[in-house]
Amino acid sequence: MPCVPVLALLLVMHWSHILAWDSLSPSCRCDERMKCVCSGLSAVPSVPDQTKTLDLDFNNITKIHRADLRPLRRLEVLKIHANRVCAMDPQAFSSLWSLRELDLSQNLLTSLDHRWFNKLGALESLKIHGNPYKSLGSPPLFQTLFRLRSLSFGGESLEEIHTSDLKGLGGLEQLRVDANNLKRYDPGALSQIWPLDHVTLSLRSLFLMDQTLVSALIRDVSHPETEVTLENIYLKDNRSALPLRELAQGRVRHVAFNNFFLTDETMVKLLEVTDGAPIDTFTLNNVTLSGVGRWEKAKWTDHKSLNEFFIRDAQILNNFDFTSFLPLRFLLTYPRKISVINTKVFVMPCLTSMIFKNLEYLDMSENLLTDPTLRQTLCEGMCVLSNLRVLNISANTIKSLSLVSRLVSSLSKLSHLDVSRNSFGLMPPTCPWPQSLRFLNISRTKLTSATTCLPLTLQVLDLSYNNLDQLYLVLPALRELHLTGNKLLTLPPGWLFPNLQTFTLQLNTLNIFSPSDLQSFPRLQNFQAGRNKFICSCHFVPFFHSLANDETNVTLSDGIDNYFCDSPLHLQGKLLSSVHRSFTECHHVMFVSICCGLILIFVTFLGVILWRVHAFWYLKMTFVWLKAKKRRKWRKERENGDTEGLLVSFDAFVSYSERDSAWVDNYLLPELEQTGSSAESNTASVLDSSPESEPELRAEARSGPGLEPLRLCLHRRDFLPGRFIMDNIVTAIESSRRTLFILSQNFVKSDWCKYELDFTHFQLLEGNCREDAAILVLLEPLSHDEIPKRFCRLQSLLSSTTYLQWPQDPDQREQRDHFWTSLRQALSPDRDLD
């Protein structure tokens, strides 16, 4: 028992903590994975202790105190990017033992303290770039971060990098340094942590002011296994391009330039300083070219190792004066992969396409290609680009799928074709395709139907985000089918795709799917149908639970959190995995039938029990009694004291069976209603005499001297005609001083006798008569076993009340005299006075 108040106290503390969190951080939202995203804050908020990811990016936080993050011992990711943090307690992160990612970039930290990171032994990623500190400080910041794999530091204010600054970073894999205004660098400072997988250097101003320092930085990070990315590079003249020769000397194979500005002159110089370098991948992102593409001066250079050329978001200042790519034959003959994305290319002449003899991958997405210019690019379907395996012309303004199929049909090695984000609208009934085609992406092309234009050789087909309402095509080799964002109501038949393994059907109008639907796909393994409007029926819900619990061969690869109920209305919006339909909801008819059956069985069983205990008899008798009393009361109110309507009082009401009426007529009435003393002898004489002398003997018996005659009430003689029988019985009992019961085998078989017995009992219970109001006369021997159970009151009276027994032998005159004397005495009116 002592633990009960403790548990109550813990619950109160828990709820108070939640309420406090709600009140302090109304702008924080946490999901089921304990990822909390907060906005509109000026201080670190209070969040649940179980939080694993805390996103505080783009707020106005200025300080981080020691107690702000102390409860978050399970925190794994902390993001405080783009705030106004200018001060932090040295022990601000001391409790974050599980922290793996920390982002403090783009804040106002003017100095760095190594004590911030002393306890972060699990840290793998650290971003502190974009702060106005001039140096990394001393002692070394990162010497305790043995698990650190990604580091980003520097900013516009960074002036110096020392060899000791990067001590302890032996396992680093990715490094970013913002050193646009660096003034001092210890040669070899960065080389002590190589080889790295990827290094990014932002060196905007240095290329113009200090080429020696730039050369030292690039030299220390150049390695054949390291991918080097240079950001914010402005190559204005030949001299500014000289530091790039360090890339060639370091045998760097992967070079990328982000936010790159160059001219024709500096481009030629770049090709010259990298002459003979084993550059495999050359990437240009967000490049601006001031020139017309006259690079012929560098045609003597050797760039045969160039395998991939990637350019995205290019801007040519003199676009209309730019020459063709034909003079660049020396550079474009060797690459196997070329990507020219979002560069406003509207045509690539056929002569240029012929240059790409070794080309296997061509990406010209997000440009301005049209049907006529595509003909030029693919040379009207001539046998050019014979080695091409992958072609991506998505997000252009191509309108004819038939044209595309005809132009690529000569590409005998083409296996992947992406024509998504164009405006086809209609799919022709038939199309020529190369037999090698395996992957086809026709998503977001406004298709309203799919026809036999699709090649039978396809293994992967993407028709997502179109206007398809059905798909009825036989594709025997298909392994992946993507139909997300269409209008399908049902799953297509599985026999159409006998080898299908992955099927995505999200964001359609799918309401339900059954086990047989999925079983029709013999090899299906991964299925995605989330974010549809599902009917959570009694058959679908348990089937979905079996899918979610991996009880089938099909896996819901998009996760169970994407499946919600749309109907019935009371389940709308609920997560399908949390819905459980009850037996009463799912089997309503059966439930009602079972309930009715159980009720019927119960009623039958109860009826049998009540019948065995004669409950119906008692209910019927009670009902009759109440009804009779109501009628009598109503009649008395109606008569309103009219004496003519009242019954005359009797000394006794005789209750007997009609089969015992002979005994009543021949023995009881002559004896009790006569005035002589020898009733029995006179009665016997009457019985022994002839019919002719019977009236005279009866008259003589009545005229003889004796006791006062008793007035008896008999139903066949004294009941008023035209009145309800029960009213007569009740009135007779109430109008009689006593009730005389003539008990026999016939009595216990009579229902009317039972009524009269029970009514008398009710009178006793109500106190409307004396306790000796019931006189029992046993006309013949009657054992308890011979009395039915419904005569339970009779059994009780025989056990508790003295009764008179009629002598059966006529010779027992003394006993009969004694019987009549006792009976008369019991019924005598004078007894009431005593």
C-alpha positions, 0 to 999 in steps of 0.5 A: 500500500505505501507504493500507491501514493508514490505512484499517484505522486509520479503521475501528478508530476508527469502530467504537471510536466506535460502541462508546463511544457505545453504552456512554455513551448506552444510553438513546438510540435513533436511527432511519434518519433520524438522529433520536436520542431520549434519556431518563433522562440527567443530561448531554448524551449522546454520539451519532453525528456524523451526527445531525440531530435530537437530542431530550433533552426531559424529562431531568435535564440541568443543564449544557451544556459546550462540548464536549458538542455540538461534533461534531454539525456536521450537527445541525438540531433540538435539543430540551432542553425540560423539563430542569434546565439552569441553566448553559451555556458561551458557546460551547456552540452555536458548532459548530452551523452547520446548526441550524434549531430550538432548544428551551430552554424550561422550564429553570432559566436565570436569565440569557441570554447573546447569545454562545449564538446568535452562530454560529446563522445558520441558526436559524429557530425558538427557544424559551426561554420558561419559564425564571426570567430577569427580562430578555432581557439586554444586548446584544440576544440576537437581533440575529444571527438574521436567519433567525429566523421563530418566537420564544418567550420569557418566563416567570413571572419576566420583569419587563421588556421593552425596545425594544432587546431585540427588535432584529434580528427583522425577519423574524419570523412567529410570536411567543409572550410569557409575561408573566404577571408583567411589571412594565415594558414599553416601548411599541412594543417589540413593534410594531417587528416587526409585522406578524406572522402569529400572536402568543400572549400569556400575561397571566394576572395582568396582567388583574387588576393592570395593565390599562394595561400589558396594553393597551400589549401588545395594542395593539402586536400588534394588526393586521388581518393578525395572528392574536392568541391570549390565554392564561390570561385571567381576566375577573373584572369589567368593568374587566378586559375593557377592554384587549380594546378594543385588538383592535377598534381594531387591526382584528384579524380573528382572535381566540383565547382559550385557558384562558379564564375569564369570567362573564355580565357580562364576556362582555357587556362583551367583546361591547361593547368589540369592537362593530363590530370586523371580527372574522372568527374567534372561538375559545375553547379550554378556556373556563369560563363562570360564568353562565347565558348571559344576554347580552341586554344586548349585543344592540345590538352589531354583530358582523355580520362574525363568520364563524366561531365555534369553541368547544372544551372548554367548561365551564359551571358552572351547566349546568342553569340555562343558558338556550337560545341563542334570546336569542343570536339577535343573535350567532348569525345571522351565522356561516357556520361554527360548531364546538361540540366537546367541550362536553357538548351533548346537544341543540340544539332545532329553534328554535335550529337555525332561527337559523343561517340562513347556516350552511354548516359545523356541527361538533358532534363529541365531544358527547352527541347521541343518535338522539332529540336528533339529530331535534330538532337537524335538525328531523325532516328539515324544510327547515332549515339549507338552506345547510349544506354540511358536517356533523360529528356524529362521536364522539356516541352515535348508533346508526342510520345509517338515521335519519341518512340520512333526516334529512340527505336534505333538506339539498340543499346538503350535500356533506360528512358525518362520522358517524365514531366512532358505534355503528352496527354494521349498515348498512341495505340502502338509504338516502336521501341528498341528491344533493349528498353527495360526502364521507362518513366512516363510520370507527370505527362497528363496521360488519361489512358495506357495502351499497348504502345508500352513495350513488352520488354519493360522491367520498370514502368513509372506512370505516376501522377497521370490521370489513369483510372485503370491499367489493363495491359499484359507486361510479362517482364515487369518487375516494378510498377509505379502508379502513384497519384492516379485515379485507380479505384481498384488494383489491376489484375495480377495475372497481367504482371506475373513477375511484378515484385514492387508495386506503388499505388499511393495517392489514388482513389483506392478504397480497399483491396483484398487478400485475393487481389494481392495473391493474384500477383505471384511474386509481389514483395513490396507494396505501397498503397498509403495515402488512399481513402480506405474503407475500414471494413471488417474484412479489410482491417484484419487483413491490413493488420496481417500485412502490417505485422509481416504475416504475409509475403508482401511488405508494406514498404511505405510504412503503416503510418501512411494508411488512414481510414476515410470511412465509416465516418466515426473512424475517418482520419484514424490510423488504420493500424490502430483501428480494431472493429468489434464483433458487434460491428462486423457481424451485426446480423449474426450478433443480433441472431445470437442475442435473440437466440440466447434471449429465446433460450433464456426465456424458454429456460426461465419459462420452464423454471417458472412453470415448474415452480408454478410462477405463472399460476401465482402471477395469474392469480395475483393479476386476477386478485388485483383486477377483482379488487379494482373492479370491486372498488370501482363498483362501490364508488359507482354504487355510492352507498346504494344498499341494494347493491351490497351483499348480505353478510354470511357466517361462512363462505363454503369453498368446495369442488363441484364434484363434492357438491353432493356432500355439501347438499346432503350433509353440510347444508342440512346440518348447519342451516337447520334449526333442529338438534339431530341433523345427522339422523334427519339427514340419514332419514332423508337419504334412506327414505323414498323420494316421495317422503323426502320433502316431509322429512326435510321439513321435519328436520328443519322444524325440529328444536336446536341451535340457531341456523348458520347462513352459508354462502355457496357460489351456485346459490348466492353469487349474483348473476351477471357479475364477474366471477372473481368479483363474486368470489372476492365479495363473498369472501369479504362478506363472510365471517369465515371461509370453510374449505372442503378439502378433498382430491377434487379440491386440489384439482380445481383452479377456482378452489385455488383462487378462493384459497389464495384470496383468503390468504391475501385477506389474512395478509392484508389484515382484513379478517381474523386469523381463524377466518379459514376453517379446514374440513378434510373430507377424505384423507389427503397426504402432502404428496397428493397436494400439488406444489401450486397449493403451497399455502394449503400445505402450510395451513395443514401443517400449522392449522387445526383442521376437522376430518370427516368420519368416513364410516356412517356407523361412527355416529359419535364421531360425526356428532362431535364433527358437527359440534366442532364445526358449528362451534368454529363457525358460530357468530358467538365465537367472534364475541368471545 
